[in-house]
Amino acid sequence: MTEKELNKIAEMVLKKLDYLNKQYFTANEAANYLGLAIQTVYKLVSDKRIKARKPNGKVLIFDRSELDKYLNSNKQWKFLTQS
């Protein structure tokens, strides 16, 4: 593995660790946290599968606990947690 690849991996790990300290996320941060495209996140909100708030009427804000609920209930992820 090259130094550039290792640096990119380290950067991704640090970003994920930073998310553990956050309670609220923007749509972009929520997409990164969930590992989804931002369009998918907007679709999940539209379909009422993920709750989001618009405190100022414009920007969607996501509570991490709601994102975690989605991850825990998503059938796609269940095979990873079953032993």
KOLGUBA-744535 format. One record per atom (N, C-alpha, C, O): atom name; y, z, x. Coordinates in steps of 0.1 Angstrom, whole numbers, plus 5000, padded with zeros to 4 digits. Each point is the difference from the previous one (the first is absolute). Example, Ala and Ser with C-alpha at 12.3 -4.5 7.8 and 13.67 -1.06 7.14 Angstrom:
{a N	y 4943	z 5078	x 5132}
{a CA	y 5012	z 5000	x 4991}
{a C	y 5012	z 5000	x 5009}
{a O	y 5000	z 5007	x 5010}
{a N	y 5011	z 4986	x 4986}
{a CA	y 5011	z 5000	x 5009}
{a C	y 5011	z 5008	x 4992}
{a O	y 5011	z 5001	x 5005}
This chain:
{a N	y 4988	z 5000	x 5008}
{a CA	y 5012	z 5000	x 4992}
{a C	y 5012	z 5000	x 5009}
{a O	y 5001	z 5007	x 5010}
{a N	y 5009	z 4985	x 4986}
{a CA	y 5012	z 4999	x 5008}
{a C	y 5010	z 5012	x 4997}
{a O	y 4998	z 5007	x 4990}
{a N	y 5011	z 4995	x 5019}
{a CA	y 5010	z 5010	x 4998}
{a C	y 5008	z 4998	x 4988}
{a O	y 5004	z 5009	x 4993}
{a N	y 4999	z 4978	x 5004}
{a CA	y 5008	z 4997	x 4988}
{a C	y 4992	z 5004	x 4987}
{a O	y 5006	z 5005	x 4991}
{a N	y 4981	z 4992	x 5009}
{a CA	y 4992	z 5003	x 4989}
{a C	y 4999	z 5016	x 4998}
{a O	y 5001	z 5005	x 4989}
{a N	y 4998	z 5002	x 5022}
{a CA	y 4999	z 5014	x 4999}
{a C	y 5013	z 5006	x 4995}
{a O	y 5000	z 5010	x 4993}
{a N	y 5011	z 4984	x 5012}
{a CA	y 5013	z 5005	x 4995}
{a C	y 5002	z 4998	x 4985}
{a O	y 5006	z 5008	x 4993}
{a N	y 4989	z 4981	x 5002}
{a CA	y 5001	z 4997	x 4986}
{a C	y 4992	z 5010	x 4992}
{a O	y 5004	z 5004	x 4990}
{a N	y 4984	z 4999	x 5015}
{a CA	y 4991	z 5009	x 4993}
{a C	y 5007	z 5014	x 5000}
{a O	y 5000	z 5007	x 4990}
{a N	y 5005	z 4997	x 5021}
{a CA	y 5007	z 5013	x 5001}
{a C	y 5012	z 5001	x 4991}
{a O	y 5002	z 5010	x 4994}
{a N	y 5005	z 4979	x 5005}
{a CA	y 5011	z 5000	x 4990}
{a C	y 4996	z 5001	x 4986}
{a O	y 5006	z 5007	x 4992}
{a N	y 4983	z 4987	x 5004}
{a CA	y 4994	z 5001	x 4987}
{a C	y 4996	z 5014	x 4997}
{a O	y 5002	z 5005	x 4989}
{a N	y 4991	z 5001	x 5021}
{a CA	y 4995	z 5014	x 4998}
{a C	y 5012	z 5010	x 4998}
{a O	y 4999	z 5008	x 4991}
{a N	y 5011	z 4990	x 5017}
{a CA	y 5012	z 5009	x 4999}
{a C	y 5007	z 4998	x 4986}
{a O	y 5005	z 5010	x 4994}
{a N	y 4995	z 4978	x 5001}
{a CA	y 5006	z 4997	x 4987}
{a C	y 4992	z 5007	x 4989}
{a O	y 5005	z 5007	x 4991}
{a N	y 4982	z 4993	x 5010}
{a CA	y 4991	z 5006	x 4990}
{a C	y 5002	z 5015	x 5001}
{a O	y 5000	z 5007	x 4990}
{a N	y 5001	z 4999	x 5022}
{a CA	y 5002	z 5014	x 5002}
{a C	y 5013	z 5004	x 4993}
{a O	y 5001	z 5011	x 4994}
{a N	y 5009	z 4981	x 5008}
{a CA	y 5014	z 5003	x 4994}
{a C	y 4998	z 5001	x 4985}
{a O	y 5007	z 5008	x 4994}
{a N	y 4985	z 4983	x 5000}
{a CA	y 4998	z 5001	x 4985}
{a C	y 4994	z 5013	x 4996}
{a O	y 5003	z 5004	x 4988}
{a N	y 4989	z 5002	x 5020}
{a CA	y 4994	z 5013	x 4996}
{a C	y 5011	z 5011	x 4998}
{a O	y 4997	z 5010	x 4992}
{a N	y 5015	z 4988	x 5014}
{a CA	y 5010	z 5010	x 4998}
{a C	y 5010	z 4997	x 4989}
{a O	y 5009	z 5007	x 4997}
{a N	y 4989	z 4981	x 4997}
{a CA	y 5009	z 4996	x 4989}
{a C	y 4995	z 5003	x 4986}
{a O	y 4987	z 4999	x 4998}
{a N	y 5021	z 5005	x 4993}
{a CA	y 4996	z 5002	x 4986}
{a C	y 5004	z 4988	x 4992}
{a O	y 4992	z 4997	x 4990}
{a N	y 5019	z 4996	x 5013}
{a CA	y 5004	z 4989	x 4992}
{a C	y 5001	z 4987	x 5008}
{a O	y 5004	z 5000	x 5012}
{a N	y 4993	z 4989	x 4982}
{a CA	y 4999	z 4987	x 5007}
{a C	y 5009	z 4989	x 4993}
{a O	y 5001	z 5000	x 4988}
{a N	y 5004	z 4991	x 5020}
{a CA	y 5006	z 4988	x 4994}
{a C	y 4988	z 4990	x 4996}
{a O	y 4988	z 5003	x 5004}
{a N	y 5015	z 4986	x 4990}
{a CA	y 4989	z 4991	x 4997}
{a C	y 4994	z 4994	x 5012}
{a O	y 4987	z 4999	x 5001}
{a N	y 5021	z 4998	x 5009}
{a CA	y 4994	z 4995	x 5013}
{a C	y 4991	z 5011	x 5007}
{a O	y 4989	z 4996	x 5004}
{a N	y 5016	z 5016	x 4996}
{a CA	y 4991	z 5011	x 5006}
{a C	y 4988	z 5002	x 4992}
{a O	y 4989	z 5002	x 5005}
{a N	y 5012	z 4997	x 4982}
{a CA	y 4988	z 5002	x 4991}
{a C	y 4990	z 4989	x 5003}
{a O	y 4988	z 5003	x 5000}
{a N	y 5017	z 4985	x 5001}
{a CA	y 4991	z 4989	x 5003}
{a C	y 4993	z 5002	x 5013}
{a O	y 4987	z 4998	x 5001}
{a N	y 5020	z 5006	x 5009}
{a CA	y 4994	z 5003	x 5013}
{a C	y 4990	z 5011	x 4999}
{a O	y 4989	z 5000	x 5006}
{a N	y 5014	z 5011	x 4987}
{a CA	y 4992	z 5012	x 4999}
{a C	y 4987	z 4996	x 4993}
{a O	y 4989	z 5004	x 5004}
{a N	y 5012	z 4987	x 4986}
{a CA	y 4988	z 4996	x 4992}
{a C	y 4992	z 4988	x 5007}
{a O	y 4989	z 4998	x 4996}
{a N	y 5018	z 4996	x 5013}
{a CA	y 4994	z 4988	x 5007}
{a C	y 5000	z 4988	x 4991}
{a O	y 4990	z 4992	x 5001}
{a N	y 5020	z 5007	x 4991}
{a CA	y 5001	z 4989	x 4990}
{a C	y 5013	z 4992	x 5002}
{a O	y 5009	z 5005	x 5007}
{a N	y 4991	z 4983	x 4988}
{a CA	y 5012	z 4992	x 5000}
{a C	y 5010	z 5006	x 4990}
{a O	y 4996	z 5006	x 4990}
{a N	y 5017	z 4993	x 5013}
{a CA	y 5010	z 5006	x 4991}
{a C	y 5000	z 4994	x 4986}
{a O	y 5002	z 5007	x 4990}
{a N	y 4994	z 4981	x 5009}
{a CA	y 4999	z 4993	x 4987}
{a C	y 4989	z 5007	x 4992}
{a O	y 5001	z 5002	x 4988}
{a N	y 4988	z 5002	x 5018}
{a CA	y 4989	z 5007	x 4994}
{a C	y 5005	z 5014	x 4995}
{a O	y 4996	z 5004	x 4989}
{a N	y 5012	z 5003	x 5019}
{a CA	y 5005	z 5013	x 4996}
{a C	y 5008	z 4998	x 4987}
{a O	y 4999	z 5008	x 4991}
{a N	y 5010	z 4982	x 5009}
{a CA	y 5009	z 4998	x 4988}
{a C	y 4991	z 4997	x 4988}
{a O	y 5003	z 5004	x 4989}
{a N	y 4986	z 4988	x 5013}
{a CA	y 4991	z 4997	x 4989}
{a C	y 4993	z 5012	x 4995}
{a O	y 4998	z 5002	x 4988}
{a N	y 4998	z 5007	x 5021}
{a CA	y 4993	z 5013	x 4996}
{a C	y 5010	z 5008	x 4992}
{a O	y 4996	z 5007	x 4991}
{a N	y 5017	z 4993	x 5013}
{a CA	y 5010	z 5008	x 4992}
{a C	y 5001	z 4994	x 4986}
{a O	y 5001	z 5007	x 4990}
{a N	y 5000	z 4979	x 5010}
{a CA	y 5002	z 4993	x 4987}
{a C	y 4988	z 5003	x 4991}
{a O	y 5002	z 5001	x 4988}
{a N	y 4986	z 4999	x 5018}
{a CA	y 4988	z 5003	x 4992}
{a C	y 4998	z 5015	x 4997}
{a O	y 4990	z 5004	x 4994}
{a N	y 5019	z 5004	x 5010}
{a CA	y 5000	z 5015	x 4999}
{a C	y 4988	z 5006	x 5006}
{a O	y 4994	z 5010	x 4995}
{a N	y 5001	z 4984	x 5016}
{a CA	y 4989	z 5006	x 5008}
{a C	y 5005	z 5009	x 5011}
{a O	y 4993	z 5009	x 5005}
{a N	y 5020	z 4990	x 4998}
{a CA	y 5007	z 5009	x 5010}
{a C	y 5013	z 5004	x 4993}
{a O	y 5007	z 4991	x 4996}
{a N	y 4996	z 5022	x 5004}
{a CA	y 5013	z 5004	x 4995}
{a C	y 5011	z 4999	x 5011}
{a O	y 4997	z 5003	x 5012}
{a N	y 5014	z 4993	x 4984}
{a CA	y 5012	z 5000	x 5009}
{a C	y 5012	z 5004	x 4992}
{a O	y 5000	z 4999	x 4988}
{a N	y 5010	z 5005	x 5019}
{a CA	y 5013	z 5004	x 4994}
{a C	y 5011	z 4991	x 5005}
{a O	y 4999	z 4995	x 5011}
{a N	y 5012	z 5004	x 4981}
{a CA	y 5012	z 4993	x 5004}
{a C	y 5012	z 5010	x 4998}
{a O	y 5007	z 4999	x 4991}
{a N	y 4994	z 5010	x 5019}
{a CA	y 5010	z 5010	x 4998}
{a C	y 5015	z 4995	x 4999}
{a O	y 5008	z 5006	x 4993}
{a N	y 4995	z 4983	x 5014}
{a CA	y 5013	z 4994	x 4999}
{a C	y 5001	z 4988	x 4992}
{a O	y 5010	z 4993	x 5000}
{a N	y 4979	z 5004	x 4993}
{a CA	y 4999	z 4988	x 4992}
{a C	y 4996	z 4987	x 5007}
{a O	y 4999	z 4990	x 4993}
{a N	y 5000	z 5010	x 5020}
{a CA	y 4998	z 4988	x 5007}
{a C	y 4987	z 5001	x 5009}
{a O	y 4991	z 4991	x 4999}
{a N	y 5008	z 5019	x 5009}
{a CA	y 4990	z 5001	x 5010}
{a C	y 4988	z 5008	x 4995}
{a O	y 5002	z 5011	x 4995}
{a N	y 4986	z 4983	x 5006}
{a CA	y 4988	z 5007	x 4997}
{a C	y 4997	z 5011	x 5010}
{a O	y 5000	z 4997	x 5012}
{a N	y 4996	z 5015	x 4984}
{a CA	y 4996	z 5011	x 5008}
{a C	y 4986	z 5004	x 4996}
{a O	y 4998	z 5002	x 4988}
{a N	y 4993	z 5000	x 5022}
{a CA	y 4986	z 5004	x 4997}
{a C	y 4998	z 5013	x 5006}
{a O	y 5003	z 5003	x 5011}
{a N	y 4990	z 5006	x 4981}
{a CA	y 4996	z 5013	x 5004}
{a C	y 4986	z 4998	x 5007}
{a O	y 4991	z 4993	x 4995}
{a N	y 5008	z 5013	x 5017}
{a CA	y 4987	z 4998	x 5007}
{a C	y 4988	z 5004	x 4992}
{a O	y 4989	z 4994	x 5001}
{a N	y 5012	z 5017	x 4991}
{a CA	y 4989	z 5004	x 4992}
{a C	y 4995	z 4990	x 4990}
{a O	y 4988	z 4999	x 4997}
{a N	y 5022	z 4993	x 4998}
{a CA	y 4996	z 4989	x 4991}
{a C	y 4993	z 4989	x 5008}
{a O	y 4990	z 4994	x 4994}
{a N	y 5014	z 5003	x 5018}
{a CA	y 4993	z 4990	x 5008}
{a C	y 4986	z 5005	x 5003}
{a O	y 4991	z 4992	x 5000}
{a N	y 5008	z 5020	x 5004}
{a CA	y 4987	z 5006	x 5003}
{a C	y 4991	z 4999	x 4988}
{a O	y 4988	z 4998	x 5001}
{a N	y 5017	z 5005	x 4987}
{a CA	y 4992	z 4999	x 4987}
{a C	y 4995	z 4986	x 4999}
{a O	y 4988	z 4998	x 4996}
{a N	y 5020	z 4992	x 5006}
{a CA	y 4996	z 4986	x 4999}
{a C	y 4989	z 4997	x 5010}
{a O	y 4989	z 4994	x 4997}
{a N	y 5012	z 5011	x 5016}
{a CA	y 4990	z 4997	x 5010}
{a C	y 4987	z 5007	x 4996}
{a O	y 4989	z 4994	x 5002}
{a N	y 5012	z 5018	x 4993}
{a CA	y 4988	z 5007	x 4996}
{a C	y 4993	z 4995	x 4988}
{a O	y 4988	z 5001	x 4998}
{a N	y 5019	z 4992	x 4993}
{a CA	y 4994	z 4995	x 4988}
{a C	y 4996	z 4985	x 5001}
{a O	y 4993	z 4995	x 4991}
{a N	y 5012	z 4999	x 5019}
{a CA	y 4997	z 4986	x 5002}
{a C	y 4986	z 4997	x 5004}
{a O	y 4995	z 5005	x 5010}
{a N	y 4998	z 4988	x 4982}
{a CA	y 4985	z 4997	x 5002}
{a C	y 4998	z 4994	x 5014}
{a O	y 4989	z 5002	x 5006}
{a N	y 5020	z 4990	x 4998}
{a CA	y 4999	z 4993	x 5013}
{a C	y 4998	z 5010	x 5012}
{a O	y 4993	z 4997	x 5009}
{a N	y 5013	z 5015	x 4990}
{a CA	y 4999	z 5009	x 5010}
{a C	y 4988	z 5010	x 4999}
{a O	y 4997	z 5007	x 5010}
{a N	y 4997	z 4994	x 4978}
{a CA	y 4990	z 5010	x 4998}
{a C	y 4988	z 4998	x 5009}
{a O	y 4994	z 5010	x 5004}
{a N	y 5002	z 4978	x 4999}
{a CA	y 4989	z 4998	x 5009}
{a C	y 5002	z 5006	x 5014}
{a O	y 4991	z 5004	x 5007}
{a N	y 5022	z 4998	x 4997}
{a CA	y 5003	z 5005	x 5013}
{a C	y 4998	z 5015	x 5000}
{a O	y 4997	z 5006	x 5011}
{a N	y 5005	z 5001	x 4978}
{a CA	y 4999	z 5014	x 4999}
{a C	y 4986	z 5006	x 4996}
{a O	y 4998	z 5012	x 5001}
{a N	y 4994	z 4979	x 4994}
{a CA	y 4986	z 5004	x 4996}
{a C	y 4991	z 5001	x 5012}
{a O	y 5001	z 4992	x 5009}
{a N	y 4991	z 5018	x 4991}
{a CA	y 4990	z 5002	x 5012}
{a C	y 4986	z 4997	x 4995}
{a O	y 4991	z 5001	x 5009}
